């Protein structure tokens, strides 16, 4: 199992648009067979900051997610242009 933790800040005035795109991305991603958990959060301290907490069965499942039509539509094509900054961190559970 792998976890991807993504911190993202969107451009001023883009939070509401981002939220709508995130809702669609979450709904579609949760249907993926390799997706264990996919959650999007908005910061209470800075409403322009969002955090994704994503859990996949393995790296192949993450790669399938990145190559899905809904990722291209909602994340890369929709949210991508709204982003001001992003950091990603791949995590694995301790055994």
C-alpha positions as CSV (number, residue, x, y, z in Angstrom):
1,X,0.0,0.0,0.0
2,X,1.2,3.5,-0.8
3,X,0.0,6.9,0.3
4,X,0.3,10.2,-1.6
5,X,0.1,13.4,0.4
6,X,-0.4,16.5,-1.7
7,X,-0.4,20.1,-0.4
8,X,-1.7,22.6,-2.9
9,X,-2.4,26.3,-2.8
10,X,-4.6,27.8,-5.5
11,X,-4.6,31.3,-6.9
12,X,-6.7,34.0,-5.2
13,X,-10.3,33.9,-6.2
14,X,-10.1,30.3,-7.4
15,X,-11.0,28.3,-4.2
16,X,-14.7,27.8,-5.1
17,X,-13.9,26.6,-8.6
18,X,-11.3,24.3,-7.1
19,X,-13.8,22.9,-4.7
20,X,-16.2,22.0,-7.5
21,X,-13.5,20.3,-9.5
22,X,-12.3,18.4,-6.3
23,X,-15.7,17.1,-5.6
24,X,-15.9,15.6,-9.1
25,X,-12.4,14.2,-8.9
26,X,-13.1,12.6,-5.6
27,X,-16.3,11.0,-6.7
28,X,-14.6,9.4,-9.8
29,X,-11.4,8.4,-8.1
30,X,-13.1,6.5,-5.4
31,X,-14.6,4.2,-8.1
32,X,-11.1,3.1,-9.2
33,X,-10.4,-0.5,-8.3
34,X,-7.0,0.3,-6.9
35,X,-8.1,3.2,-4.8
36,X,-8.3,2.5,-1.1
37,X,-9.0,6.0,0.1
38,X,-9.1,9.4,-1.6
39,X,-9.9,12.5,0.4
40,X,-9.6,16.2,-0.2
41,X,-9.4,18.8,2.6
42,X,-9.5,22.5,2.7
43,X,-7.5,24.4,5.3
44,X,-9.4,26.3,8.0
45,X,-6.5,28.7,8.3
46,X,-6.0,29.5,4.6
47,X,-9.0,28.7,2.4
48,X,-6.7,28.7,-0.7
49,X,-4.8,25.7,0.7
50,X,-6.0,22.1,0.0
51,X,-4.6,18.8,1.0
52,X,-5.2,15.4,-0.8
53,X,-4.8,12.2,1.2
54,X,-4.7,9.4,-1.3
55,X,-4.2,5.7,-0.6
56,X,-3.7,3.1,-3.3
57,X,-3.2,-0.7,-3.3
58,X,0.2,-0.3,-5.1
59,X,2.1,1.9,-7.5
60,X,0.3,0.4,-10.5
61,X,-3.0,1.6,-9.0
62,X,-1.5,5.1,-8.6
63,X,-0.3,5.0,-12.1
64,X,-3.7,3.9,-13.4
65,X,-5.2,6.9,-11.5
66,X,-2.8,9.3,-13.1
67,X,-3.6,7.9,-16.5
68,X,-7.4,8.0,-16.0
69,X,-9.7,10.2,-18.1
70,X,-11.1,11.9,-15.0
71,X,-7.6,12.8,-13.7
72,X,-6.9,14.4,-17.1
73,X,-10.2,16.3,-17.0
74,X,-10.6,17.4,-13.3
75,X,-7.0,17.4,-12.0
76,X,-4.5,18.1,-14.8
77,X,-6.9,20.1,-17.0
78,X,-9.2,21.6,-14.4
79,X,-7.4,22.1,-11.1
80,X,-3.9,22.4,-12.6
81,X,-4.3,25.9,-14.1
82,X,-5.7,27.1,-10.8
83,X,-2.6,26.1,-8.7
84,X,-0.1,28.5,-7.4
85,X,2.1,26.0,-5.6
86,X,2.1,22.2,-4.9
87,X,4.2,19.7,-3.0
88,X,3.8,15.9,-3.1
89,X,5.1,13.3,-0.7
90,X,4.9,9.6,-1.2
91,X,4.5,7.5,2.0
92,X,4.5,3.8,2.9
93,X,3.2,2.3,6.0
94,X,5.6,1.1,8.6
95,X,5.7,-2.7,8.9
